[in-house]
Amino acid sequence: MQPPAHVFARAAQRIGWRLEAYPIEAVGPGGEELTIDGVSSATEDADNVLVISSGLHGVEGFFGSAVQTMVLEQ
């Protein structure tokens, strides 16, 4: 099973959105860099903006990632 952040990032890239990762000066249990990830659509002059914020704290991270991925794909 892939980590939620990877699923989210792949979904954003699949629909052509730009992914940005902001390091948070912390490391995960496997020594990996932890980031806050954000995506934006290709159009920078949009009249409307959608902001979704969530935190990953274990197993519920997979559900949060699934919801965010569903929103991106719609």
N, C-alpha and C positions, 0 to 999 in steps of 0.2 A: 504494500500500500504506500502510495506517495505521500509525502508531507503536504498538508493543506496549502501552504504557500506555493508549492510547485504547481498544483492543480489550478489555483487562481491565476498564476502567472501565465501558464499555457493557454488558459481560456482567453485572457486579455490579448495575448499575442495572436491567437487564432482569429479574433474578430478585427485585428488591425489596430488595437489600442496600444499606446505607449506605456511601458512599465517603468516605474522608477522605484529604486530601493534605497532607503535611508538607514545606514548603520546606526545602532543604538548603544554601542560600546559595551556589549555583553556577548557572551558565547552560550550556545546551547549545550545540552548534555554530551553531545558528540564532538564538541569543540568548534562547531560551525558558527559562523558569524550570524547574529540575529539582526533583522532589519524590520522597519516599517515599510510595507509595500503599498504603492499607490498606482493607479492607472488613470489615464485620461484618453479621451477620444481623439481622433485625428483632427477634428475641427476645434480650433482654439477660439473661435468667435461665436460660440453657442449662446443662444438666448436663455437656455435652461441648464442647470447643473445638478447632478445627483451625487451626493456624498454618502458613503456607507462606511461606518467605522466599526471595527470589532477587534476583540483581543483573543488570542489563542492561549488556552490554559490547559491543554491536555486533550482528552478524547473529544470534547465538544468542539475543538478546532476543526474537525472534519465536517461537522454539520454546518458551522459558520462558513467554511470554504464552499460547501455545496450550495448554500443560499446565495453567496456572492457570485459564484460561477453562473447560477441560473439567471440572476439579474443581468449579468453581462451578456449572456447569450440571447436575452429577449430584447 
